[in-house]
Amino acid sequence: MAEMDMGLAPRGNKNGGKKRRHKKQSIVSALIPCKGDSGGEIIRKTVFLLALLVLIVAVVLIAAYYLRYARLDSNVSTGSNGEPLGATDAFIVDLKNKTPTKEQIQQLPQGTINEEYASLYHENNDFIGWLNVPGTNIDYPVMQTENNNDYLHTNFQKEYAFEGTLFADYRGKIGPDEMPHNTVIYGHNMRYKYQFSALMNYKWNEEFMRNSPIIDFNTLYRNNKYKIISVFITNILPEHGEVFDYTGKTYFTNQTEFFDFVLECEDRSYYDMGVDVKYGDEFLTLSTCDKDTSMDLRLVVVARKVRPDENPEVDSSRIIRKDSVKYFDVYYEIYGQLWKGRTWDVSLVEGMEEYIRENGLEDDPEDYE
């Protein structure tokens, strides 16, 4: 009955019951329209091929969806106690937890308040502080030198390591009496849970954002908490569209530079975080590669330093995922998503409404309807 299942004629004919030999039809000719097919056969095959194509696309999309979230989940995998599993080198963890000697404490730079870091500083004088993103395995030492190359592919022990070490931009000096207006920290987006890979959770997972809106960055000289105000992706190649030079803004010389930086961060953000900002606030910017496309993009998380005597908590109920996000030319061309106007609450930035109005930067969503 196989021939009938494939739509061929039954065996035998009306001429004396003699059996006629039929040339076996190949799978290809049975599925693809061929010369000599009837109109009905062509329609049947065409419909089948279209259905097969739809099925293949659906399978690919579903697989990509689950693979993406499986990867995100691996970035915050937890142990038996429910806490995120660490990815920091055991040697570094031992140094951090080791009780420093009196000699090591004496070797710390003048103005140091965090004497518990003495063993780390003794091991490597490039050590400047410790970064922790609660709810993730981002729990690493941060280095700073006179350039942005030394720790790209060098570990804490100053040995070659492709994954490198987190480091602060050299242009924003961190010292006992100084802190840049915007501290930029770089880290590779390594798969398998290392370095800044867990930041990808902020891009797609709104619930993750609600649970982890605070970043801790304690330097040798002070302890700092930061409230996230923006998560965005941006291009670094001019041929792909306008480039937002977020790494070049380590110091703001005037209010205009400050407002320009904040406006770009908020317009590009996936979220309206409901966190207020005012001129004079300090920022922490975490920068890594975005791995979701083949383009050379950066994933950026910007947070505002908690002010003295301010409640360090974030009201997670105010966190809203925006439906209008500012991207760049190539992204619009590929994905078809367009800027629909400014939808975040500009009143949260003190003086921003006046700045937008005076500089003709209004961008009402109603203009795009």
ABEGO torsion letter per residue (X at the ends): XAAAAAGBBBBEBABGGBBBBBBBBBAAAAABBBBGBBAAAAAAAAAAAAAAAAAAAAAAAAAAAAAAAAAAAAAABBBAAGBBBBABBAAAAAAAABBBBAAAAAABBBGBABAAAAAAAAABAABAEBBBBBGBABBBBBBBBABAAAAAABBAAGBBBAAEBBBBBAABBBBAABBBABBBBBBBBBBGGBEAAAAAAAAABAAAAAABABBBBBBAABBBBBBBABBBBBBABAAAEBBBBAAABABBABAAAAAAAAAAAAAABABBAGBBBBBGBBBBBBBBBBAABABBBBBBBBBBBBBBGBBABBBAAABBBBABBBBBAAAAAAAGBBBAEBABBAAABBGAAAAAAAAGABBBAAAAX
